[in-house]
Amino acid sequence: MERATLAAHFEKEEGIQETITILQNKVAHVYWKGIVGSAHAFMAEVIARRLQGNHIFVLRDKESAAYLHNDLEGVLGSESTVYFYPASERAPYQLEETDNANIVARAEVLEHLRKNDSIFLVTYPEALCEKIPTKQTLTEQTLKVEAGKTYSVSFLTELLHSLDFQPVDFVYEPGQFAVRGGILDVFSFNSDLPFRIEFFDDEVESIRTFDPVSQLSERSHAFFHLVPNIQRTVQQAKNVDLLTYM
C-alpha cells in the first residue's frame, strides 16, 4: 500500500477529525490509546498538516524520539520539514563536553524558528529544557554573508575569533575556519558542510559548500548565515528554554 493511500485512510478516521476540532481551541488536552507501530506518525502528520504553525512532538526519551522522527520522515518524504532536536549531550559535571553534531542539529532548528518557518519538531524533555540564546541574541550573533557584497578577510577573521571559532589548516568540524590567501573556509554551526568563500579583493566572488574530506565543491550559494555555537553562552541568565524561544 502506498504512503498516500495510507494517509488518506487515516484522514477518514473519526478520532482524527475529532482531535483536529479539539486542537483548534487555544487550550486542549487529548489522549489517544490503542495506537501501535507507525500509526502515531501517520496520525500526527494528518493532524499537523490540517493545523497551521509549528508542531512539537515530545517523547519520553531520546530513543523514542529518534524512532518517531524516522517514521515521520518516512511519512512526509525526502523533502520533509521534520527535524530532530537533541540535547547537546553534556557529560556529567563537564559543562564543556558537547557533541558538535547535536549542536548543529539544534542550531538548524533555531534558525528555522527564527525565520518563522513552519516545521515538525521531534524532541524529548532533556533537550526541550536545555537553555538556549533568545531570538534577539541569536540574531545579533548571526551574520549573513552574501556573494557580490564587500567584506574584508581580516574583518571576517576577527569576527570568527570573537565567536570562538578555531583557526585550523583544514576545516573538518563545526566551529573551525581556515584562511588561505583570498579563500576563507568556515564551518558554521547550522550546516552539515563547511562553506568556501572566495574573494576578489574585498568582494565575495563565490560561496560554495564543499566536502571536507575530498575538498570537492558540492553546490554554489547566493548567501549563507554564519551561526556560532549556540551553547557557548549557556550560563548567561538571559538564556531561555525552547518553548520560551518560540
ZITA-V489733 format. One record per backbone hydrogen bond with DSSP energy under -1.0 kcal/mol. CO is the residue of the C=O (numbers start at 0). NH is the residue of the N-H. Records with the same first field share a line. If there is no record, write none. Layout:
CO=NH + NH
//
This chain:
1=5
2=6
3=7
4=8
5=9
6=10
9=12
12=16
13=17
14=18
15=19
16=20
17=21
18=22
21=24
35=38
37=41
38=42
39=43
40=44
41=45
42=46
43=47
44=48
45=49
46=50
54=120
56=122
60=64
61=65
62=66
63=67
64=68
65=69
66=70
67=71
68=72
69=73
70=74
71=75
72=76
76=79
80=119
82=121
87=98
90=93
93=96
95=97
98=102
99=103
100=104
101=105
102=106
103=107
104=108
105=109
106=110
107=111
108=112
109=113
110=114
111=116
112=115
118=54
119=82
120=56
121=84
122=58
123=127
124=128
127=241
131=239
133=137
134=138
135=139
136=140
142=225
144=223
145=148
148=203
151=155
152=156
153=157
154=158
155=159
156=160
157=161
158=162
159=164
160=163
165=176
174=165
175=186
176=167
177=184
179=182
181=198
182=179
183=196
184=177
185=194
186=174
187=190
193=209
194=185
195=207
196=183
197=204 + 205
199=202
201=150
202=199
203=147
205=197
206=220
207=195
208=217
210=214
215=210
218=208
221=146
223=144
225=142
226=188
228=231
230=233
232=235
235=238
239=131
240=244
241=245
//
